[in-house]
């Protein structure tokens, strides 16, 4: 293969539960809690219902369950539906660097393969930690989005390693699994341009599904293309134009314990991460200015926010889908000014006249000085000018849930209970949380049993 596949494979083989630092173990549990919370909040959403209905037509006696159900489907289908559930509300965790990522999307693959082989919770924790280590590290090495490719291409690398660890693949098998994932499955950034569709919340699920499919093939001895990353027509040259800093993999090459999950951020609001600080700035302004007094709103932000959720796409100024609204810094800011903290139910009223009217008073600017702080900080400055000429400004650099503004375990449990109470009875929620905080003492099957509605 190539140096990259060898580094990733040897790291996966070397790292087991005994080598996972206690703080990493705890953070993995927190991310599984968060992922299950946002997944069940999406349980009745249309894309999830559609995907679950399709998958249910292919039930089998062996396989993995979709969260909340009692029947089994093939592990790749379970990964896809679980992944859509986790991702749909844009409420799961995030990492931002040269490339953005929602690393907890890979938990869908880990849960599905983990149940398929009846893994212990300790093995699930190790697999997720390995997956995070790889996926997050790749985001530091190069940018996909600026070349027209989607961040989920990095996610699938982490999903492949998590699945391979749980399946017990050897070094050669892991390298072939990586090749079978990386070469055939290049996702385009068009998913996140203009008016956004259901696929925005499914692209990561599909990357993890492809990773599981590739890993199952490799388990049986199926071989993949050689030199998938460093070959003349491989991943680095095709998707990154040869611009990838291989040195970011040094810690993995040196077999250091996985810690990168500690660098990722839990979301307090169901909006694209670059808009989290905009929501918090808007909430502060909401306490100072009445809506009817607002004459003008100016949002100053950094390049990634400006490009991904900012003014360049006309559709972001006039959203007609939930997916477009949660990726519009203009809509999100206006909604926070109108309603307060953004909640899932607000997306039922995307075309709210007050919100749309407030957006017409906005301008969004790329501030080079703010951009210099990214991705170490995510500064948003919002200035409101009133009809009487008064000016109010608020700046937020770190939203709640960032490592520099962390969300406590109690606050995370509050998020879990808020998002699951409509579909999960109280006694079930207590049972699930008890299992998740003590995950190493349970099996993945026991967790899925507790989640079955």
Secondary structure, DSSP 8 states (H G I E B T S, - for coil): --HHHHHHHHHHHH--GGGS-HHHHHHHHHHHHHHHHHHHHTTTSHHHHHHHHHHHTT--SSSEE-TT-SSEE-HHHHHHHHHHHHHTTS-S-BB-SSS-B-GGGGHHHHHHHHHHTT-BHHHHHHHHHHHHHHHHHHHHH--SGGGTB-THHHHHHHHHHHHHHHHT--HHHHHHHHHHHHTT---BGGGGSSS--GGGGTHHHHHHHHHHHHHHHHHTT----SSTTTSTTSHHHHHHTT---GGGGHHHHTT----GGGG-B--SSSS-GGGHHHHHHHHHHHTT--GGGEEEEEEEE-HHHHHHHSTTSHHHHS--SHHHHTT-HHHHHHHHHHHSS--GGGGGGTT-HHHHHHHTTEEEEE-HHHHTTTTT---EEEEEEETTS-EEEEEESS-TTBTTB---HHHHHHHHHHHHTTTS-HHHHHHHHHHHHTGGGSBHHHHHHHH--
